[in-house]
Amino acid sequence: MKKNNLKVVKIDKNKSLFNYEKKILIKELTLDLKLGYYDFEKEKPQKVKFSLEIDYEDKKPTSDKDIKSIVNYGQVVKLIKKLTKNKHYNFLETLAEDVFVGIQITKKRSHEKL
């Protein structure tokens, strides 16, 4: 009779089986900002439209019972407004480097050992 070579694997309940790739999307957020290099551009604020994507990875899925499992979009917008309030940017590129920020989720198996 042939011996069975199967091993029992214990799953650590503290480790996630998946990594969740999440994406925060903010589309067409329009703010009046102080922007421009030339003197005539500095005379009055200009309308700047933001469309942002932030990719991040999370070990936990979104839970309908846990508000901490989601990103508060209002807070993200508030942070952008705070960052840009009363600050003059000469270039859009500088503004873009200072600012990074809905949610799109994909699910894939984690490469961690069980």
Helices and strands as residue ranges (DSSP letters): E 18-35, G 39-42, E 46-58, G 67-69, H 73-84, E 88-89, H 92-98, E 103-109
